[in-house]
Amino acid sequence: QYFHWMGRFLRVLQGRRRIDAFFSCGDAEEQRRFFDNEWTSFAWRQFANVAFSRFVLDRAFHKDHFVYSRETHPAVAIRRAAEHVLRDVPVWDNFYLHYLLKGTYPSDELCPAWLRASSNSTLRGRLDRLTIETGELEKFIFAQPDSSIDCFNFSNIFDWVSVENFNKLMREVVRVSRPG
């Protein structure tokens, strides 16, 4: 919800024209120039000061969400990461950023694989191979036999995990992963 809230505010703050111009940058250098000269206005800096502040993050996330953050406060890390993505990661094919800033994906094909129109028949034909598991990851992973899982998709679930438990869990992920 935090990132959706940020996206909505950015759409208002930057406006449709500026966001469209941002996505039309032809190469990395043009994108960096655009970010440095057009995007980082006084309004952006004020927005970033608030959106990436300890005050906002402490209210937007559960109090234990960043308990294992060690290097710097997450507000600083998230702002650095956001500015790095906006400045240095190609935006023209970044469907996550497109969704955040425009509220939609660029096309039926430039979106997550599971939403692509071209994937529908493949996914339908493989539904019987999918198993949905809900519950604690640790309990699930530790109960699986060796070399039994083809693919993992971990998002931000490790924000809540100590380094010790993360390492233990990753050893189990390796154990249950099929070769390749």
Secondary structure, 3 states (H helix, E strand, C coil): CHHHHHHHHHHHHHHHHHHHHHHCCCCHHHHHHHHHHHHCCHHHHHHHHHHCCHHHHHHHCCCCCCCCCCCCCHHHHHHHHHHHHHHHCCCCCCHHHHHHHHCCCCCCCCCCHHHCHHHHHHHHHHHHHCCCCCCCHHHHHHCCCCCCECCCCCCCHHHHCCHHHHHHHHHHHHHHECCC
